[in-house]
């Protein structure tokens, strides 16, 4: 196999990955939309369906679009992702905690 065929084969694999990721993302967007539009389940079940689809879609985006895997080659990308998630967690929940405590202590 020459160099041109390898590049073409790799390009075809990447395009297939993007198409499969797009179809998964579309499917994971349509499910919660129809669940809430048609009131298929109760509010709590709809909430969990939306939450499950959202987390699944995050994983689909990481795998199919960002090409993250747990291989040795991507170990620094995974470490960077975990660091960013920890920072986001600290900022979001720290802000919520501060606002709750300010609201609680300023009540007269």
C-alpha positions in Angstrom: 0.0 0.0 0.0 1.5 3.3 -1.0 1.4 6.6 0.9 -1.5 8.0 -1.1 -3.7 5.0 -0.4 -2.9 5.2 3.3 -3.9 8.8 3.4 -7.1 8.1 1.5 -8.0 5.2 3.8 -7.4 7.2 6.9 -9.5 10.1 5.5 -12.4 7.7 4.8 -12.2 6.3 8.4 -12.3 9.9 9.8 -15.3 10.8 7.6 -17.1 7.7 8.7 -16.4 8.6 12.3 -17.8 12.1 11.8 -21.0 10.7 10.1 -21.6 8.1 12.9 -21.0 10.8 15.6 -23.4 13.1 13.8 -26.1 10.4 13.6 -25.6 9.6 17.3 -25.8 13.3 18.2 -28.9 13.8 16.1 -30.6 10.7 17.7 -29.6 11.9 21.2 -31.2 15.3 20.5 -34.4 14.0 19.0 -35.2 11.6 21.9 -35.5 14.3 24.6 -37.2 16.7 22.2 -40.0 14.2 21.5 -40.2 13.1 25.1 -40.9 16.6 26.3 -43.0 17.7 23.3 -45.4 14.7 23.6 -45.3 14.4 27.4 -44.5 10.7 27.0 -43.4 10.3 30.7 -43.8 12.1 33.9 -41.7 15.2 34.7 -39.2 13.3 36.7 -38.7 10.5 34.1 -38.4 13.2 31.3 -35.8 14.9 33.4 -33.7 11.8 33.7 -34.2 11.0 30.0 -32.9 14.4 29.1 -30.0 14.1 31.6 -29.0 10.7 30.3 -29.1 11.9 26.7 -27.0 14.9 27.6 -24.3 12.9 29.3 -24.4 10.4 26.4 -24.0 13.2 23.9 -21.0 14.5 25.8 -19.4 11.1 25.5 -20.3 10.9 21.8 -18.7 14.3 21.2 -15.5 13.3 23.0 -15.2 10.0 21.2 -16.3 10.8 17.7 -15.4 14.5 17.2 -12.5 15.1 19.6 -11.2 11.5 19.1 -10.4 11.1 22.7 -9.6 7.5 23.9 -7.9 6.0 26.8 -4.8 5.0 24.8 -1.2 6.0 25.8 -1.2 8.4 22.9 -4.1 10.4 24.3 -3.1 10.3 28.0 -2.2 14.0 28.2 -5.4 15.0 26.5 -7.4 12.9 29.1 -5.4 14.5 31.9 -6.1 18.0 30.5 -9.8 17.2 30.2 -10.0 16.0 33.8 -8.2 19.1 35.0 -10.6 21.3 33.1 -13.6 19.4 34.5 -12.2 19.8 38.1 -11.8 23.6 37.6 -15.3 23.9 36.1 -16.7 21.9 39.1 -14.9 24.1 41.6 -16.1 27.3 39.8 -19.7 26.3 39.4 -20.4 24.7 42.7 -18.2 27.2 44.6 -20.3 30.0 43.1 -23.6 28.2 44.0 -22.3 27.6 47.5 -21.3 31.3 47.9 -24.6 32.6 46.6 -26.6 30.2 48.9 -24.6 31.3 51.9 -24.9 35.0 51.0 -28.7 34.6 50.6 -28.9 32.6 53.9 -26.9 35.1 56.0 -28.4 38.3 54.5 -32.0 37.2 55.4 -33.5 39.5 58.1 
